[in-house]
């Protein structure tokens, strides 16, 4: 049955409504970054204002954006690559050589995500301090890797499950060996899945704030800490905060935009097959 | 030269035994077919030979060497899977050359071998295509090509034709038989289709529930099935199997009385059969004939006309159903009385234990 015109219009309106509601805060942040501090806090807000780059200039003069951005890139990519390196073999074994404990192990891994991170803040903090990893990129890379590992293993597991077992067995008959099977057969076949898993992990790492704020101060601080450094308890300097936030989220937004097709394809890979 | 020997091979899982002790010798250049209903363990047995399933107990010997603990690739076997299991991201040429590439064979030599296999299988025009761009039959040929280039000791086939349509299956059956001639290789082939087994095998192994029911040539299984299961499984259309009673036994054979007025002396060794023993009487549709002087009275209920021959489903007076194979030109009308005669030398008697009574004279083709 085809939906009627009225129904189509209603669905379109609803879709647009939800999109606008979700996009509005980002749009407002973007706009506010170009306002003067006075315009930024005026009520009712001015719809028309003189755009200025003053806030961006001040943000630049007060903190080295590139240092934070570089930290974000290194930590996100490092955490993601490390997680993939560990998760690919793990998911391979779980998908193709399951034992009666495999399901339980997967659920247990996921259950760690149900714990509030703050619950383990003190032990993690003490461990990093004892190992000298506080405020280091290495420390955050390790934490991010651990943080995303359950999700990455789960996603890869479901992607690998889609690969017919017989193709891997054919590889085994052809003399590929375990690593060869993984490298020449399984990974090329599930590349879309691995890519979208990596993209998702990258985004999660980039946006992570809890650990980065608590475990870094200056040397290893990523862009989330950069934003936080512009927020003041009194709620002042909205324009500068908005400018800093825009700078911090812009790279990942652009990245997400460019890779959205890949991301959607990977995430719906299993569902539509 | 390649022989395979199975010595009391067993496969057990946590709570059941899938293969319950199989002993078998596969001679050099022999075409052996494992056949049986689904779930009988035939694929498991093949995968154990391939090295894809662990062997729980017993010995597997290839060319006389025990290979239980040798990896699948080092056993030098090649396997063709039911789903073809081609590498979808590689071209046909790369699919066929993959094993050689892994083995470190030089590019020129590899290309030569792939080209040779492609020539044998008429795949030359498709070498640069991906498997997704090929038809089912072509994919199957690529899968076979992939096994040929490795020049394996033994070819293993796991229901390779069951994903093909009937016409293509018939054609591939002939191609495989020709390939067996041409390559002079030892082949082990798994199927649930007894027609494939009958037409291709030198030796058939009939399996049921992890147990070998009988090993023999196709005609041996057809003419001298060891038990009721093999008798019912091999041969199409299926053998008529009816409950019957022994009325007498001597050196001329065993006299049988069955439902619908069946009364016949079957020339088999009486063994332990005595008057009054409950037995199963077996007669193949092709050994029943429509005969005005026949001893059985019935009515043809259904006629399956296949053109060259016709299968009549005849209901005897007491309601017993018999399938009779007649000539395609048979003019028997439905629902009208028909008389049948039984070719006694071709009948079978299965004792209470299900085992076949030995025929006094074996079929000349099976000696």
Interface residues (C-beta under 8 A of the other chain):
Chain A: X164 X166 X167 X169 X170 X171 X172 X173 X174 X175 X176 X177 X180 X184 X185 X188 X189
Chain B: X50 X51 X52 X71 X72 X73 X74 X77 X78 X79 X81 X82 X83 X85 X86 X87 X88 X89 X98 X99 X102 X103 X146 X150
